[in-house]
Amino acid sequence: MPLIRVETNIQVEERRIRETVGALSRLAADLLGKPETYVMAVLDPGKALCFGGTHEPAAFVQLHSIGLPEDKTPDFSREICIFLQSALDIPSERIYIDFGDIQRHLFGWDGRTF
C-alpha cells in the first residue's frame, strides 16, 4: 500500500501532471520493491508553499508504506530528489521528504485493514 504524495508550489500543465504522477507511481514501486498495483501516487501542484522564506520552486513529499525499510531512506531521498529535479525542475535543497512506516491495522483498503 505504498503512498507517494508530492505537493509543490509550481504550476504543472494537465498533460505533465498525468505523466509525472504515472512516473511517481513507478518510482515508488521500484524503490520499495512492491507491485505497482498497490501504489497510490498523488501530484498536487500550485500549492501555497513557502520554503526558507521564499516562494521559489519547492516540494513536500510523503513516502509511506507498510514495512518501509528505514535503512534505505537515504537512498530513497536521493532518488526522489533526482526524480523531482528532472521531472519538475525543483532543486533538491528545496525538497522535504516525510517517510512513514505504517502499521497494517491502521491502514484500510477494500473495506478492511491490511
C-alpha positions as CSV (number, residue, x, y, z in Angstrom):
1,M,0.0,0.0,0.0
2,P,2.7,2.5,-0.7
3,L,1.7,6.1,-1.0
4,I,3.8,8.8,-2.6
5,R,2.4,12.3,-2.5
6,V,4.1,15.4,-3.8
7,E,2.8,18.9,-3.0
8,T,4.6,21.7,-4.8
9,N,4.2,25.4,-5.4
10,I,4.9,25.2,-9.1
11,Q,2.2,25.1,-11.8
12,V,2.1,22.0,-13.9
13,E,0.1,21.6,-17.1
14,E,-2.5,18.8,-17.1
15,R,-0.6,16.6,-19.6
16,R,2.6,16.8,-17.5
17,I,0.6,16.0,-14.3
18,R,-0.6,12.7,-15.7
19,E,2.9,11.8,-17.0
20,T,4.6,12.8,-13.8
21,V,2.1,11.0,-11.4
22,G,2.5,7.8,-13.5
23,A,6.3,8.1,-13.2
24,L,5.9,8.7,-9.4
25,S,3.9,5.5,-9.1
26,R,6.6,3.5,-10.9
27,L,9.3,5.1,-8.8
28,A,7.6,4.2,-5.5
29,A,7.1,0.6,-6.7
30,D,10.7,0.3,-7.8
31,L,12.1,1.9,-4.6
32,L,10.0,-0.2,-2.3
33,G,10.1,-3.4,-4.3
34,K,6.3,-3.6,-4.2
35,P,3.8,-4.2,-7.0
36,E,2.6,-1.0,-8.6
37,T,-1.0,-2.3,-8.4
38,Y,-0.9,-1.3,-4.7
39,V,0.8,2.1,-5.2
40,M,-1.1,5.3,-4.8
41,A,0.6,8.4,-6.3
42,V,-0.5,12.0,-5.9
43,L,0.8,15.1,-7.5
44,D,-0.7,18.3,-6.1
45,P,0.8,21.3,-7.9
46,G,0.1,25.0,-7.5
47,K,0.0,24.9,-3.6
48,A,0.7,27.9,-1.5
49,L,4.1,26.7,-0.2
50,C,6.9,28.8,1.2
51,F,10.2,27.2,1.9
52,G,13.1,29.0,3.6
53,G,11.2,32.3,3.4
54,T,10.9,32.2,-0.4
55,H,8.3,31.1,-2.9
56,E,10.9,29.6,-5.3
57,P,10.1,26.1,-6.6
58,A,9.8,23.7,-3.7
59,A,8.1,20.4,-2.8
60,F,6.9,18.5,0.2
61,V,6.9,14.7,-0.4
62,Q,5.4,11.9,1.7
63,L,6.5,8.3,1.1
64,H,4.6,6.0,3.4
65,S,4.4,2.2,3.2
66,I,3.7,-0.8,5.4
67,G,7.2,-2.2,6.2
68,L,9.1,0.9,4.9
69,P,12.8,-0.1,5.2
70,E,14.2,2.7,7.3
71,D,17.8,1.8,6.5
72,K,17.1,2.7,2.8
73,T,15.6,6.2,3.4
74,P,18.9,7.9,2.4
75,D,18.8,6.1,-0.9
76,F,15.1,6.9,-1.3
77,S,15.7,10.6,-0.6
78,R,18.4,10.7,-3.2
79,E,16.3,9.0,-5.9
80,I,13.2,11.1,-5.2
81,C,15.2,14.3,-5.3
82,I,16.8,13.3,-8.6
83,F,13.4,12.5,-10.0
84,L,11.8,15.8,-9.0
85,Q,14.8,17.8,-10.3
86,S,14.5,16.1,-13.6
87,A,10.7,16.0,-13.9
88,L,9.7,19.3,-12.4
89,D,13.0,21.4,-12.1
90,I,12.8,21.5,-8.3
91,P,16.2,21.8,-6.7
92,S,17.0,19.1,-4.2
93,E,17.8,21.6,-1.5
94,R,14.2,22.8,-1.7
95,I,12.6,19.4,-1.1
96,Y,11.5,17.9,2.3
97,I,10.5,14.3,2.4
98,D,8.4,12.6,5.2
99,F,9.0,8.9,5.4
100,G,6.5,6.8,7.2
101,D,6.2,3.1,8.2
102,I,2.5,2.4,8.5
103,Q,1.2,-0.2,10.9
104,R,-1.0,-2.7,9.0
105,H,-4.0,-2.4,11.3
106,L,-4.0,1.4,10.9
107,F,-4.4,1.4,7.1
108,G,-7.7,0.5,5.4
109,W,-8.4,-0.8,1.9
110,D,-11.3,-2.6,0.3
111,G,-13.5,-2.5,3.4
112,R,-10.8,-3.9,5.7
113,T,-7.4,-3.2,7.0
114,F,-4.1,-4.7,5.9
